[in-house]
Amino acid sequence: MSWKLGRRRPGGPAGDPGGRSAGGPAGERTHGVPAFRRPPGRLRRRLGATVRLLAALTIVGGFYTAMAPGITQAEDTPPLSTAAEQGKRLYETTCITCHGPGAQGVQGRGPSLLGAGSAAVEFQVGTGRMPMAQQEAQAPKKPNLYTWDQARQIGAYIQALGGGPEIPGGELVDTGDEAISRGGELFRINCSACHGYGGGGGALSSGKYAPSLDEVSPRVIYAALLTGPQNMPVFGDNQLTPDEKRALIGYITTLQEDKDPGGFGLARLGPVPEALVIFLVGIVVLVFSTLWIAGKS
């Protein structure tokens, strides 16, 4: 075995185990290195790097397209509906002053409306509470600047920008006997503390108040339940289901329709004002009766 390792091929000088000299023909040996082991040239290296880079980019692009097909679609802004386009023009006429471009809000003037939803816009704009004349404890109800249709168009624009609570379609009132009974229970538990047992409203702290529910439409009540304006809490579907909301509104409509056939309603504030009126009227009658009797005697 040692003889085979040390054996030279015939015809080759010492130090040339391949049988060729360093000066042999080109392509066979250069300085004792085989041709297939020589490093590639500069042009060949650049060409190989370019091919590998293109291949890597193709693989990554294909993987990205296959795994995330919805990303490119999400980046596209959906077109506004006809109502939202009209609402945008109305918004840019007045609302943009306080709520800024894109409804992102203006510091010191008005909050962001992103996520407020169309229900809040319909309640505030449709009842005349917005636009506000000045910053105060509570936005009062006043004559409308926009009609209800225009308020809905502005609401559609705000809904398209950031989503939020929406008033559902269909009937918003359930006036069945069972629903009214359930609605009365819900009203006494959730609403009477601020609005009174008869829905006449009442004063709250810091100059705020719960408004009267007389002559308030079911759509306004539903929007208020969804959005919780002013000091009112929000009654989402996890607090009051849509059926419970319809039953509650049905009970409020019965309060609005009751004409107090037994006498004066006294704002329906309960037995306390009734007793107070009876006491004052009774005292006055007693005093005048006493004076009349004394005068006669």
C-alpha positions in Angstrom: 0.0 0.0 0.0 2.8 2.4 0.8 4.3 1.6 -2.6 1.0 2.6 -4.3 0.7 5.9 -2.5 4.3 7.0 -3.3 4.3 5.8 -6.9 4.6 8.3 -9.6 2.9 8.1 -12.9 5.3 7.5 -15.7 6.3 10.5 -17.8 5.7 13.1 -15.1 8.4 14.9 -13.1 8.6 14.8 -9.4 6.0 16.9 -7.6 3.5 16.4 -10.5 1.3 13.5 -9.5 -1.1 14.1 -12.3 1.5 13.5 -14.9 1.3 17.1 -16.3 3.6 20.0 -15.7 2.5 23.4 -14.5 2.9 24.7 -18.0 0.6 22.1 -19.6 -2.3 22.9 -21.9 -4.9 25.4 -20.7 -8.1 23.9 -19.2 -6.2 21.0 -17.8 -4.0 22.5 -15.0 -3.0 25.9 -13.8 -0.3 26.1 -11.1 -1.0 22.6 -10.1 -4.9 23.1 -9.5 -7.4 21.1 -11.6 -9.7 23.1 -13.8 -12.9 22.1 -12.1 -11.5 23.3 -8.8 -10.5 26.7 -9.8 -12.6 29.7 -8.4 -15.1 31.2 -10.9 -14.4 34.5 -12.5 -15.9 37.8 -11.4 -18.6 37.9 -14.1 -19.7 34.4 -13.3 -19.9 35.2 -9.6 -22.0 38.3 -10.2 -24.3 36.4 -12.5 -24.8 33.7 -10.0 -25.6 36.1 -7.2 -28.1 37.9 -9.3 -29.9 34.6 -10.1 -30.0 33.6 -6.5 -31.4 37.0 -5.5 -34.1 36.8 -8.1 -35.0 33.3 -7.0 -35.2 34.3 -3.3 -37.4 37.3 -4.1 -39.7 35.1 -6.2 -40.1 32.6 -3.4 -40.8 35.2 -0.8 -43.3 37.0 -3.0 -45.1 33.8 -3.8 -45.3 32.8 -0.1 -46.6 36.3 0.9 -49.2 36.2 -1.8 -50.4 32.8 -0.8 -50.5 33.4 3.0 -52.0 36.9 3.0 -54.4 37.3 0.1 -56.6 39.7 2.0 -54.0 42.3 2.9 -54.0 44.1 -0.5 -57.8 44.1 -0.4 -57.9 45.6 3.1 -55.6 48.4 2.1 -58.0 49.6 -0.6 -60.5 52.2 0.7 -64.0 51.1 -0.2 -66.0 53.7 -2.0 -68.6 55.7 -0.1 -72.3 55.1 -0.6 -74.5 57.8 -2.1 -75.8 58.7 1.4 -72.3 58.8 2.8 -71.1 61.1 0.0 -73.9 63.5 0.7 -73.2 63.2 4.4 -69.5 64.0 3.7 -70.5 67.3 2.0 -72.7 68.2 4.9 -70.0 67.3 7.4 -67.5 69.5 5.7 -69.9 72.4 5.8 -70.2 72.7 9.6 -69.0 69.6 11.6 -65.4 69.8 10.3 -64.8 73.0 12.3 -64.9 71.2 15.7 -64.3 67.5 14.7 -61.6 68.1 12.1 -60.9 66.4 8.7 -61.6 62.8 8.7 -63.6 63.2 12.0 -60.4 62.7 14.0 -61.3 65.5 16.4 -59.8 68.9 17.2 -58.3 69.5 20.6 -60.2 71.9 22.7 -63.1 72.0 20.3 -64.6 68.5 19.7 -63.8 64.9 20.2 -63.0 62.3 17.6 -66.0 60.7 16.0 -64.2 57.6 14.8 -66.1 54.7 16.2 -69.0 56.8 17.4 -71.4 55.3 14.9 -74.4 56.6 13.0 -76.7 56.2 16.0 -74.8 58.8 18.0 -74.9 61.2 15.0 -78.6 60.7 14.5 -79.3 61.4 18.1 -77.1 64.5 18.5 -77.8 66.1 15.1 -81.4 64.9 14.6 -82.5 66.4 17.9 -80.6 69.7 17.4 -78.1 69.1 20.2 -75.3 69.4 17.6 -73.8 71.7 16.5 -73.4 73.2 19.9 -73.4 76.9 20.3 -70.9 76.8 23.1 -69.1 74.5 25.4 -71.4 73.8 28.5 -72.3 71.1 30.9 -74.8 69.5 28.6 -75.9 69.9 25.0 -79.5 71.2 25.2 -82.2 70.2 22.7 -82.9 73.0 20.2 -84.3 73.6 16.8 -82.6 71.4 14.2 -80.0 72.7 11.8 -80.4 69.6 9.6 -83.4 67.5 8.8 -83.6 63.9 10.0 -82.7 62.7 6.5 -79.6 64.9 6.5 -78.7 63.7 10.0 -78.8 60.1 8.7 -76.6 61.0 5.8 -74.0 62.5 8.1 -74.3 59.4 10.2 -73.7 57.2 7.2 -70.5 59.1 6.5 -69.3 58.7 10.1 -70.2 55.0 10.0 -68.2 54.6 6.9 -65.1 56.2 8.5 -64.9 54.3 11.7 -67.9 52.1 12.3 -69.8 52.0 15.6 -73.4 51.5 16.9 -76.1 51.5 14.3 -79.9 51.7 14.8 -81.2 48.4 13.4 -83.8 48.3 10.7 -87.4 47.1 11.2 -89.8 47.8 14.0 -88.3 49.5 17.1 -91.4 49.3 19.3 -93.2 46.3 20.8 -96.6 47.2 22.2 -97.8 43.8 23.2 -99.2 43.4 26.7 -96.4 41.1 27.8 -93.8 43.4 26.3 -95.2 46.5 27.9 -95.3 44.7 31.3 -91.6 43.7 30.8 -90.7 47.2 29.5 -92.3 48.8 32.6 -90.1 46.6 34.9 -87.0 47.5 32.9 -87.9 51.2 33.0 -88.3 51.2 36.8 -85.0 49.4 37.2 -82.8 51.3 34.7 -84.5 54.6 33.9 -86.8 55.9 36.6 -83.9 57.1 38.9 -83.1 59.8 36.5 -86.1 60.3 34.2 -88.7 59.8 36.9 -91.4 57.2 37.1 -93.5 59.1 34.6 -90.7 60.0 32.2 -90.8 63.7 33.1 -87.1 64.0 33.6 -85.1 65.4 36.5 -82.1 67.3 37.6 -78.6 65.8 38.0 -75.3 67.1 39.4 -73.0 69.7 38.0 -75.7 71.5 35.9 -76.7 68.4 34.0 -80.2 66.9 33.8 -82.2 63.9 32.5 -84.5 65.2 29.8 -88.2 64.6 29.6 -89.3 61.6 27.5 -92.5 63.3 26.3 -92.8 63.5 22.5 -89.6 61.6 22.0 -89.7 59.3 19.0 -88.8 55.6 19.3 -85.8 56.1 17.0 -84.3 58.8 19.3 -84.8 56.6 22.4 -83.2 53.6 20.7 -80.2 55.8 19.6 -79.9 57.1 23.2 -79.9 53.5 24.6 -77.1 52.5 22.2 -74.8 55.5 22.6 -75.4 56.8 26.1 -75.4 60.6 25.5 -74.5 63.0 28.3 -74.7 61.3 31.7 -76.8 58.4 30.4 -75.1 54.9 30.5 -74.7 52.9 27.4 -77.2 50.0 27.1 -75.6 47.8 24.5 -77.0 44.5 23.4 -75.1 42.7 26.2 -77.0 44.9 28.8 -80.4 45.0 27.1 -81.2 42.7 24.2 -82.9 44.2 21.1 -86.2 42.6 22.3 -85.8 44.2 25.7 -85.1 47.6 24.1 -88.3 47.3 22.0 -90.3 46.4 25.1 -88.8 49.3 27.0 -89.7 51.7 24.2 -93.2 50.2 24.0 -93.7 51.1 27.7 -92.4 54.6 27.2 -94.9 55.1 24.3 -97.7 54.1 26.7 -96.6 56.8 29.1 -96.6 59.3 26.3 -100.2 58.3 25.3 -101.7 58.3 28.8 -103.9 61.4 29.2 -104.4 61.2 33.0 -108.1 60.6 33.0 -108.3 60.8 36.8 -107.2 64.4 37.0 -104.0 66.5 36.8 -100.8 64.5 36.2 -98.7 66.9 38.3 -95.7 66.0 36.1 -96.1 62.4 37.1 -93.4 62.7 39.8 -95.1 60.4 42.2 -97.0 60.6 45.5 -94.8 63.2 47.1 -95.9 66.2 44.9 -99.5 65.0 45.1 -99.4 65.0 48.9 -97.7 68.4 48.9 -100.4 69.9 46.7 -103.1 68.4 48.9 -101.5 69.9 52.0 -101.0 73.4 50.6 -104.5 73.5 49.2 -106.0 72.1 52.4 -104.1 74.7 54.5 -105.3 77.5 52.3 -108.9 76.3 52.5 -108.7 76.0 56.3 -107.3 79.5 56.8 -109.9 81.1 54.6 -112.6 79.1 56.3 -111.4 80.2 59.7 -111.3 83.8 58.7 -114.7 83.6 57.3 -116.1 82.0 60.4 -114.4 84.6 62.6 -115.8 87.4 60.5 -119.3 86.1 60.7 -119.1 85.7 64.5 
